Amino acid sequence: MEFSDDIGKLQRLMAASSAGIARRQAIMDNLVIKADDKIIDIGCGGGYLLELLAKSIGTKGRIYGLDPSEETDFSGQIKVRRD
């Protein structure tokens, strides 16, 4: 699967918008997460939801993000990675 850099830029802008923030909050409000859960976010993009999920599972849980885009910016990975 091939993604263009323009799509990646657009996705980052959308994720940072108030609608993107509200969407992530709605997802978090509807999940039942326990501190020791193992979670995978397939199609995680830049990892914005991963950061919220990581805060919910604490240090006993594990979270993994997978995205097919080579342009995906995983700079946020350093903040939430515990493995």
C-alpha positions as CSV (number, residue, x, y, z in Angstrom):
1,M,0.0,0.0,0.0
2,E,1.4,3.4,-0.9
3,F,0.6,6.6,0.8
4,S,1.6,10.1,-0.3
5,D,3.3,12.6,2.0
6,D,0.4,15.0,1.2
7,I,-2.1,12.6,2.8
8,G,0.1,12.2,5.9
9,K,0.2,16.0,6.3
10,L,-3.6,16.2,5.9
11,Q,-4.1,13.5,8.4
12,R,-1.8,15.3,11.0
13,L,-3.8,18.5,10.5
14,M,-7.1,16.6,10.9
15,A,-5.8,14.9,14.1
16,A,-4.8,18.2,15.6
17,S,-8.2,19.9,14.8
18,S,-11.0,20.2,17.4
19,A,-12.9,17.5,15.5
20,G,-9.9,15.1,15.7
21,I,-9.5,15.8,19.4
22,A,-13.3,15.3,20.0
23,R,-13.2,12.0,18.0
24,R,-10.4,10.6,20.2
25,Q,-12.2,11.7,23.3
26,A,-15.4,10.0,22.1
27,I,-13.4,6.8,21.5
28,M,-11.9,6.9,25.0
29,D,-15.3,7.6,26.6
30,N,-16.7,4.4,25.0
31,L,-13.8,2.0,25.8
32,V,-13.6,0.0,29.0
33,I,-9.8,-0.1,29.7
34,K,-8.2,-1.9,32.6
35,A,-4.7,-1.1,33.9
36,D,-3.2,-4.4,32.7
37,D,-4.8,-4.5,29.2
38,K,-2.9,-5.2,26.0
39,I,-4.1,-2.9,23.2
40,I,-3.2,-2.7,19.5
41,D,-4.2,0.3,17.4
42,I,-4.2,-0.8,13.8
43,G,-4.0,2.2,11.5
44,C,-2.6,4.4,14.3
45,G,-1.3,7.2,12.1
46,G,0.8,9.6,14.1
47,G,-0.1,7.9,17.4
48,Y,-2.3,10.5,18.9
49,L,-4.8,7.9,20.2
50,L,-1.9,5.7,21.4
51,E,-0.8,8.4,23.9
52,L,-4.3,8.6,25.5
53,L,-4.5,4.8,25.6
54,A,-1.1,4.5,27.2
55,K,-2.1,6.8,30.0
56,S,-5.2,4.6,30.7
57,I,-3.3,1.3,30.9
58,G,-0.6,2.4,33.3
59,T,2.7,0.6,33.6
60,K,1.3,-2.9,33.8
61,G,-0.4,-2.8,30.4
62,R,1.0,-2.9,26.9
63,I,0.1,-0.8,23.8
64,Y,1.2,-1.3,20.3
65,G,0.6,0.9,17.2
66,L,0.7,-0.4,13.6
67,D,0.3,1.8,10.5
68,P,1.1,0.8,6.9
69,S,2.3,4.3,5.9
70,E,6.0,4.8,5.5
71,E,5.5,8.5,6.2
72,T,3.9,7.9,9.6
73,D,5.6,10.0,12.2
74,F,6.3,7.9,15.2
75,S,8.1,10.6,17.2
76,G,5.4,10.2,19.8
77,Q,6.5,6.6,20.2
78,I,9.3,7.6,22.6
79,K,6.8,9.2,25.0
80,V,4.6,6.1,25.4
81,R,6.9,3.2,24.7
82,R,7.7,1.0,27.7
83,D,9.1,-2.2,26.1
